[in-house]
Amino acid sequence: MKPRAALFVAISGALFGFGLALSTMVKPEVVIAFLLWRDMGLLLVLGGAVVVTFAAYHGLPRLMRKPWVGDAFGKHPSEMSARTLGGAAIFGIGWGLSGVCPGPAIAGLGVGNWPLLFALAGLFAGAYVQGRFFASRDTP
Amino acid sequence: MESLFPNGWGHYLAGGLVMGVGMSLLFAATGLIGGMSTVFTTVWSFFSQAPYFRDARFLSSRTWRLVYAAGLIVGAFAWLALGGEPFVTGIPAWRLVVGGFIAGFGARLANGCTAGHGICGMASLQPASILSVVIFLATAMITARVVAAFA
């Protein structure tokens, strides 16, 4: 990766992590309060992020031929399949049990939330088992 | 409003908007889609020779995904340095480990999590992502209720 691209990736990640901390998504207790319908804040976080990202994903390819330091604009590969939807259902069970999802698990370390290391260990192990024993042969 | 947002709402919206700006900057600068869960697969490509982890799309993205993840920690620390309160969760370790395992497995099977499907997939109006979000919100809410009933 070119140094300039790496710098943009790092700044983008830092903004994402700052937002996760500011919105208290790095606190699993806040996520669980949402899932129990005691605090609807997570909807504002998700909604705010989606609206801005929607504008970028749809507007930028019309304004620019290609990204500043990249070759082409990418797309999130979502496939309508039992694998995707079943995986989503399983993901939700783990998210509801722990209150932790991948972004906050990583960002939370930056606010000193060290027990998230337990969650990270679980996330790495889960990704290993999926890749090692449940990888699909034909789809990404 | 009080009952919907007992802890206020401004920081939620502001945080979400900043996250969106981060996703947008990543896209404008590099064209990359900033999902988070794939990093847990690509890190294994450094340690495992299993064929799945050697896939070109993991080998080619493993560097920027690590840089991106490091950025997340730096950004959250910057919030702390600017006056944010440190926080240590009281969720029991077994729930973090087991929940993390299930979430990691499911997100990789689904090829996306709350960031990949929730933000990137929904922002690109992908039907499979939108349906995935509905499904994982439902199973997460049911699970949280069951856990709360026994806790």
Interface residues (C-beta under 8 A of the other chain):
Chain A: M1 A5 A6 F8 V9 A10 I11 S12 G13 A14 L15 F16 G17 F18 G19 L20 A21 L22 S23 T24 M25 V26 K27 P28 E29 V30 I32 L35 L36 W37 R38 D39 M40 G41 L42 L44 V45 L46 G47 G48 A49 V50 V51 V52 T53 F54 A55 A56 Y57 L60 M64 K66 P67 W68 V69 G70 D71 A72 F73 G74 K75 H76 P77 S78 E79 M80 S81 R83 T84 L85 G86 G87 A88 A89 I90 F91 G92 I93 G94 W95 G96 L97 S98 G99 V100 C101 P102 G103 A105 I106 A107 G108 L109 G110 V111 G112 N113 W114 P115 L116 F118 A119 L120 A121 G122 L123 F124 A125 G126 A127 Y128 V129 Q130 G131 R132 F134 A135 P140
Chain B: L4 F5 P6 N7 W9 H11 Y12 L13 A14 G15 G16 L17 V18 M19 G20 V21 G22 M23 S24 L25 L26 F27 A28 A29 T30 G31 L32 I33 G34 G35 M36 S37 V39 F40 T41 V43 W44 S48 A50 P51 Y52 F53 R57 T63 W64 V67 Y68 A69 A70 G71 L72 I73 V74 G75 A76 F77 A78 W79 L80 G84 E85 P86 F87 V88 T89 G90 I91 A93 R95 L96 V97 V98 G99 G100 F101 I102 A103 G104 F105 G106 A107 R108 L109 A110 N111 G112 C113 T114 A115 G116 H117 G118 I119 C120 G121 M122 A123 S124 L125 Q126 P127 A128 S129 L131 S132 V133 I135 F136 L137 A138 T139 A140 M141 I142 T143 A144 R145 V147 A148
